[in-house]
Amino acid sequence: MDSFSFLKSMEAKFGQVIHRDQSSSTALLSLAFTAALAIFLVLLFRFKSRPSTKFPPGNFGFPFIGETIQFLRALRSESPHMFFDERLKKFGRVFKTSLTGHPTAVFCGPAGNRFIYSNEHKLVQSSGPNSFVKLVGQQSIVTKTGEEHRIFRGVLNEFLGPHALQSYTPKMSSKIQENINKHWKGKDEVNMLPSIRQLVFSISSSLFFDINDEDQQEQLKTLLETILVGTLSVPLDIPGSNFRKALRARSKLDEILSRLIESRRKDMRSGIASTSKNLLSVLLAFKDERGNPLTDTEILDNFSFMLHASYDTTVSPTVCIFKLLSANPECYEKVVQEQLGILGNKKDGEEICWNDLKAMKYTWQAAQETMRLFPPAFGSFRKVIADIHHDGYIIPKGWKAMVTNYSTSRKEEYFDEPDKFKPSRFGDGKYVAPYTFLPFGAGIRICPGWEFAKLEMLLFIHHFVKNFSGYLPLDTKEKISGDPFPPLPKNGFPIKLFPRT
């Protein structure tokens, strides 16, 4: 029977019903009421007999927005950890909130960190806020799970592994010295933040895409900074919102990178460019076990992710370490002596090499201490893929789970004198409790570019000491805060330079 015939049949039957006598109508109504009551009682019994679901304590805040505004306001402040500390004190080490439109369970402390990072692909999987995923890339490594994640990580390891990094060291070192010669030397004063941002993006765009034109680099950097502002915004695509501005910037970035992809493909076909020239070539040349190449969308999204991962989270510790060292001159002197010792073992004109980086032990300790005090990332989000039973609570499938560096990095129970700058706490033989210091995450999803960032930081510090005998901050009371992340000096940390003769 077709839909039309069925409707006509029902219409006829309904007509018969309404023409029955009054007693039949009353009986029908009585029967309907009894059936409805029975269904209600069954549902009530089932509800009563089910064990009550005990969600973690906390507040969801306003509908949709949740506590996103309070969260972003905290990240922009000088005490971003207070958002977590206040709730941890009130609700305990696991509490619920709502951030960027998602009900979220926040896990605090090393036990919470361990639980989330060790249950990757079991109870949780990588999944940032919708605004972040949509802007950074829905087909990037940040969203891949299981076998797909393993494959993508293998692709990036070709570009970011130790062997590859050794080959980049001379070029990166040369780029840093060239930048210092052009933008730092001959100046009495320099504002570090914009200068370091320009340098870091110059290195990334050169090594990733082979883009060396400063005007084109500046265009890409402006687009990236607009996208970054939108990644933790409330995902409202309305006129004037940061999210809409970020969406438009991402679209423009894709247009530029798409042209680069097509140009590089032609160069590789003609033999002008090798398959290992840079990250773009590596991604274009890659094929999985079945011989399938990456799609253009996957390439674009991983470009976007690598630009994000290599930018502000590298800029932040590179600038902040100089801010902290200026307030701790005895620590800066140790860094200087270590770098001068490396330079003293060089012949005239001999460049720094991979083995020299291994000798920068105290310099790296100072960088680690900087990231403990001012984590370049506040933490990370996961999507709950199966109901989690933890500490007597249930976190339902579909929620977000979050871990944060702020729940351990400045806690006296994990670090003595937690607010003091003490690089020696990361010295040889010193014990740092597991899952208390995680600037780059942990487990199978640890940041694939953390060694790239380490190389960049150490090389810049080396060249700074090589070229300048010292520096003085122009504002010794300048504070560090995020806008909304990562933490950075509020005014960019302007300094007076003293050239080394």
N, C-alpha and C positions, 0 to 999 in steps of 0.2 A: 504494500500500500504506500502511495507516495504521500508527501507532507500535506498536500492540499486535501486529498481524500481523507486523511487521518483527521484533519481539523474539521472537515464537514461532518464526519462521523461523530466527533466529540460534541460538536454544536448540537446535533440532533439529540444525542443522549441527554445533554444538559437541558434541552427544551422539555424533554419528557419529565425530568426531575422536578422542574419548577412548576409543572402542571399537576403534580400529585396532590393528594389531599393534605390538609393541615396536619393530621396525625403522622403521616409518613415524613413530613418535613421535620416535625419535632423529634421523631425517632432518629432521623439522620443527624440532626444537630447533637443529640445526646450521644450518639455513637462517636461523632467527631471529637466531642469534648473528652469522652472517656479515653480515646486513643491518645489525644494530646497529653492528658494527665499521666497516662502510663509512660509515655516517652520521657516526660519531664522527670518522673520518679526514677526511671532507669538511669538517666544521665546524672541525677543528683546522687544516686547510690554509687555510681562509678567514680564520680568526683570525690565523694567522701572516702571511698575505699582506697584511692591512690595516695601514696606517700606525698606529703607536701614538698614542693621543690624549694630548696633553700638557696637562693642566690646570694652572692657575696654582699655584705653591707655596702652602703654608699648611696649616691644620689645620681639620677639621670639628668637632672636639671630641666631646662625648658624643652618642649617638644622640638624635635629635629636638631636644633642648635645644641642642645645638651649643655655641657660645660666647656664647649669649645672656646668661647670668649675668655673665660677665666684661664683656661690652659694657654692660649696664645698671649694673654696679658702677662702671665707668669714667665713665659719664654722670653718676652721682651724686657723683662725686669732684670735687676742685678742679682736677684735671688730666684732663679727658675725652679730650684729644688723645692721651694716652699709649696708649690701646688701639690706635690707628692707628699711632702712631710706632713702637711696639715691633715690630709686624708689618711695617711698611714697611722698617724697618732690617734685619729678618731675612730677608724674602722679596722685597722690591722693590716697585715702584710698582703692581703688580697682584698681589693675593693672594686666596686663597680662604678662606672661613670658613663658618659656618652660624649664621644668626640667625633667631630666632623660627620655627624649623622649616623654613627654606629654605637650600639650598646657595647661597652668595652670593659673587660676585666683587667685590672692592672696588677701585675705580680711584682712584689718588691723584695729586695734583698738577694743574696747569692743563691738561696734555695729556690726562689722564684725564677731567677735567671737560668739556673741549671734545669729546672723542670721544663721551661718553655724551649730552650735551645736543644735539649736532649730528646724532645718529642716532635721534632720536625718531621713532617710527612706521616706522623702517627696520629697525633691529636690536633696538631696545628700545621698550617702551611703559610708561607710568606704571602702577605696581602696587606699592602698599605691602605690608607684611606682612599676612597674613590677619587678624590681630587688629585692625590699624588699619583696614583696608578694611571689615570687618564692623561695626565700631563707628562709624566716621565716616560711612559710607554707600556701599553697593555701586552705587548709581545716581547718585552725585554726580559733579561735574566731575572729581574726582581719578581716577576710573576710566574716564572717557570717552576714546575715541581717534578719530583721523581726523575725519570730517565731524561726528560727534556732539560731539566736543570743541569744534570750531569754533562750532557752534550754541550750546552751553552757555556758551562764553566770551562770545559775543555778547550773551547774556541778562544775564550778570553785568556786562558793560561798560556796559549801560544804567544800572546802579546804581552802578558803581565807576569809570566813566570820568571824565576831567577836568571835563567840563561838569557832570556830576552832583555831583562833589565840591565844585565852586564853590558849588552851591546848598546843600550841607550845612554849609558853613563857619560861617554865622551860628548855626545850630541847635547844632552841635557845640561851638562857642565858648561859647554860652549855657549848655549842659549842664555844661561844665567849670567855669565860674564859679559856677554854682548849686551844684555839688558841693563846691567849695572853701569857699563860704560856709557850707554846712551841716555839712561833716565835717572841715574843716581850720582855718578861722578860729576864734579864741578858744581854741585849744588850744596849750599850751606844747610838747607832744610828740605826734608822730604816727608810727605804724608804717607806712612807705610801701607795702610790698607788699600787705597786705590792702586798704589804702585805694585804691591804683591798680587793683587787681583789681575792686573794687566799681565804680569809675568807668568802667573800660573796658567792663565787662559792661553797665553802665547805658546807655552810649552805643550799644553794639551792639544791645541788646534794644529800645531806643527807635527807632533808625533802621531796623533790619531788620523789626521786628514791630509797632512802635508800642505796646510794653509799657512803661508808665511807673510802675506800682505797684512799690514797692521790695520788698514781701514776695514778690510773684510773681517779680521779678528774682532775688531771693536763692534761691528754690526752683529756678529754672532753672540758676543758677550752681553750686549744690551738685551737681546732676545732671551738669552739664558737667565739673566737676572730677573726679567719680568716673569718668566715661568716659575722660578724659584719662589717668588713671593706668593704665587697662587697655589703651590703644592700643599700647603697646610691650611688653606682658607676653607671657609664653608663653601661647598660646591654649588653655588647659586649662579647660574648662567643668566645674569640680569645686567642691564646697562650700568656701567661704572664699577662693577665688582672686580676685585682682583682676579677672581677665577675666570671671568670672561676675557680680561686682558691677557691672562696667561694662555688661554685657549687660542687666541688669535696669534700670540707670539709663537706658540708651538706649531701652528699651521704654517707660519712664515718660515720657521726654522726647517720644517720638513721640505718646503719648496727649495731652499738653498741646498740642503743635504741631498735631495733627490737629483739635483743637477750634478752634484759632485759624484754621486754613485754612477750615473750614466757616463760621465766623462772618464772616470777611473776604469769602468768596464771596457771602454774603447781602447784605453791605453794598455790594459792587460791583454786584450785580444791581439793587439798589434805588437806586443812585446816591449813597449816603452816602459811599463811599470811591472815590477815583480809581484809575486803573490805574497811576499812577506815585507813589503815596503813599509807598511804601517797598519794600523787597526782596520782601516777601510779595506785594504787589500786582503788582509787575513779573513775578514768576514765575507768578502765577495768570493774568495777562493774556496771557502769551506764547503764540504759535503759530508752528510752523515753516513752511517753504515750502509744505507740503502742507495747512496749516491745522490741524495736530494740536497740541493743548495738551500741556503736561507732565502726566505722571501724578502722583498724590498721593505715590507712593513717590519719584519724582524730586524733587519739591518738598521733601519731608521730608529726604531725604538731602543736598540742597544747603543746606538750612537748617543741618543739623548740621555740614556742612563749613565754612560761613561762620562759625558760632559758634566752631569750633575755630581757624580761620585768623585770626580777629580777636581772639582772647583772649590766651593765654600768650605767643605770639610778638610781641604788642604790649606786653604787660605787662613782659616781660623787659628789652628795651632801655630802656623808660621808667624803670624802677627802677634798672637798672644804670648808666645815664648819671649819675644823681645820686650814686651810690656812687663812681664814678670822678672826677667833678668835685670831690667833697669832698676827694679826695686830691691834686687838681691845681688849687689855688685860682686860679692864673694863667689857666687855661683857663676856669674858671667866671666869672671877671671879664670875660673877652671875651664870653661868652654874655650876661651881664648887660648889658654896655654895648650890645650889638647889640639886645637887646630893649627897653632904655630908649630907644634911638634911634628905634625904631619907635613906641613910645608917645609920644615927644616930638613926633612929626609928626601926632598925632591931636588933633582938636578935642574939647572936653568932651563926653563921652557917645558919641563915635564909636567904633564897634566895629572889631575887626580884620577885614581883608578878604583875599581871595585874593592880591592883589598883595603884601601885607605878608609873606606866607609865602615868596614868592620872594626877599625881602630877608634871610631868615634863613640866610644862607650858612654862617656859622661854626657856628651851632647845629646845622645839618644835618651838617656835617663832624664835629662832636663825636658826633652820633648814629651816623654811619657808623663812626667809630673804635670806639665802644662795641660795635657789632655785629661788628666785626672781631675784637676781643678775646674777646667772648662771643657767638658766633653764636646767634641765637634758634632756629635749627633746625640740627641736627648735619649734615644733608645730605638726601639723598633716595634712594628705591629705584626701580628699574625692573625690569620683567620682560623677560628675553631671549626674543625672538620668532623669532630665527634664529641658528644657530650663529655665534658671534663669533670671528674670527681676529685676535688682537691681541698684538703683541710676542712672537710665536712660541708663544702659548698658544691654546687653544680653550676658550671658555666656552659650554657646550652650551645649546641651546634649552630653556627651562623653568627655568633658574636665575634668580636675582635678580642684578642689577647695582646697585652702590651707589657714589655719590660723596659726599664729605664735606668740609665747610668746614674741618675740622680738619687737612686735609692741606696747606693753604696759609696759613691765616689768621695763624699764629704762626711762620712759617718765615722765617729771615733771608735766604734766597735770593730772597724776594719782597718783604719789608718790612724796612727797616733798623730796628734796635732794636725787634724785633717785640713784646717784652713791655712796651714803654713806651706810655703814652697820649699820642698825638700827632695831634690832629685836623687839623693843618695838612697832613698827608700826603695828605689828600683835597681840598686847596685848589685854586683855579683855576690851571691850568697845570701841576699836578702829574700825574705819570704813574703810574697803577696798572696793572700788567700784566693783560691780559685773562685771564679765568677764574681769577683768584686771589682775588677778593672777590665772593662770590655769596650774600649773606644771604637773598635771595628767590628763588634759583634762576636759571635762564637759559633762553634759547631760547623756543620756542612755548608752554612750560608754566611760564613765569615766574609767580610768585604773582600772581593777578589783583587781590589786595587790597593790594599793597605801597604804593601811593600813599595809600590809605585809612589805613594804619598810619602813614605819614609825616605825614599831616595831623594825626592824633590826637596823635602825639608832640610835634610842633612847637607845636601849640595849648596843650598842657598846660604845656610849658616856659615859653611866653609868659605864661600866666596865673599860674604859680608865681612868676616874677620880678616880675610886676605886683603881686602880693599880699604877697610876703615879701622882706625885704631880705637874708635869708640863712638858713642852717641849719647845724647841727652834728650829725654822727653821734654817737649815744650809745655806739657801739662801733666805734672806728676800726680794730680788728683783725678785724672780721667778714669771713668769707670768702664767696666766691661759688661755688656749685655747683649741679648739677641734681638733680632728684628725680623721675624720672630726667632730665627735660628740661622746659623750657629752663633755662639758668643763671640763678640768682637768689640774692640774699643769704640766707645760712642762717637768720638770725633775722628776716628781713623788712625790715631796714634801718630801725630806729627812729631818729628825728631830733628835735632841738630846733628849733623854729621861731622866727624873728624877724620879726614883722609889719612891713610897710612903712607908714610914716606918710605 
